[in-house]
Amino acid sequence: MTISTTIIKSSSSGNGSTSAFTYSFKITDDDDIQVIIRSATGSETVKSKGTHYNVSGVGNNSGTVTFTSGNIPANGETVVLRRSTTQTQAMDLIDNDPMSANTIETAHDKSIAITQELQE
């Protein structure tokens, strides 16, 4: 699947009852998203997957971060969802080995994602 947008983050207001927040960018792993809560005073806290939230939509161009019970963002807090791709190269090229288009596209998508994040 291609990366069809330059958007790499979204922000939403917490209200003390909404637990699900959508993002509209592609992630290829549920560890490729950073979830930040910004207080009304501007201080930021990075939250932990599993402990504070769960992720759906991996591999798609959108998805949802759902906060676990007891971790729902309060009124006055801002939820910042930001793609944060690991800056590594995992594609291993082997001489004379057939390679699928999916392997090449996945590696290219990762390079584009990292470039977009660095530009942001």
N, C-alpha and C positions, 0 to 999 in steps of 0.2 A: 504494500500500500504506500502511496506517495505521501509526502508532506505537502499539503495543499494550502498552507497558510503561514504567515510569518509571526502569528500570535504565539507567545510562549508563556503567558501568564494571565491570570484573571483575578479580580478582587470582588468580594461580596461582603455585605454588611451582616454581622451576626445579630440575632434578635432574642437569643435565649431559648428558642424552641425549634428553629430549623437545624436539622442535622446533616442534610445532604446538599452539597455544593457542586455545581457542574464546572468542568473545564472544557475548552474547545481547541485543544491542540493534541497532537499525537504523542503518546509515550509508548515505548516498546517493552517496558518492564515496570512493575509497580513500585520499584525503587527509584524510577526516573522522575519523580515528582516531589517537590519540596512544599510542605504545608507550613505556613507561617500565620500566627495570630498576632495582629498589631493592635495594641491597646489604644484607648482614647487619647492617651498621653504620647503615643508614638513609639513606645518600646515594643520590640518584636521578640517572639518566642517561636522557635522551630519545634514542631510537634513530631512525634514518632509514630510510624506505621505500626498497626497492630495494637499499640497501647492507647493511642488517641484517635486513630481513624483507620478506615479501610478504603481501598481503591478499586473501582471497576472501570471497564472500558479500555483496558490495556490492548494495544495494537490497533485501536480505532483512532479516528480524528477527534474524538470527544469522549468524555466519561464523567464519573462522579466520585467525589471524595465524601465518604459518610463518616461523621464523627461518632465515636462510641458513647454509650451512656455515661454521663458525668463529665463529658468533655465538649459538650455543645457550646459553640461560641456565644458569649453573652451579648446583650444589647450594648452598643457602643464599640464593640470589637470588630475588626476587619479581618476577613479570611483572605489570605493571598495564596493562590495556587500557582506554582512556578515549575516549569519543566527544568530538570537538572540532570542532564545526561552524564554518565561516567565518561571521562575523557580518556578512553582506552581504544585500542584497535583489536578486535577479536577475530577478524577474518584471517584464516590461515590459508595461503595459496600454496598449492602443491603442483609441481611441474607435470604437464601432460594429463592433469586430472580434469574430467568434465565438471563444469561449475554451473549451477542453476542460476537463472535470472533472479530468483528470490534472494539468493545469497548476495549477489552483487547489489541489488536494490536495498537490502537491509543495511549493508555497509555504507552505501551512498547516503541513505536516509540519516544514519547516525552522524555522518560528517556534516550534513546540512543542519541537523539539530544542534550540534555543538557550535557551529558557526553562528547560527541565530542567537544562541545563548550568549556567546562572547560579544556579539554586537549589541545586545540589550544592556 
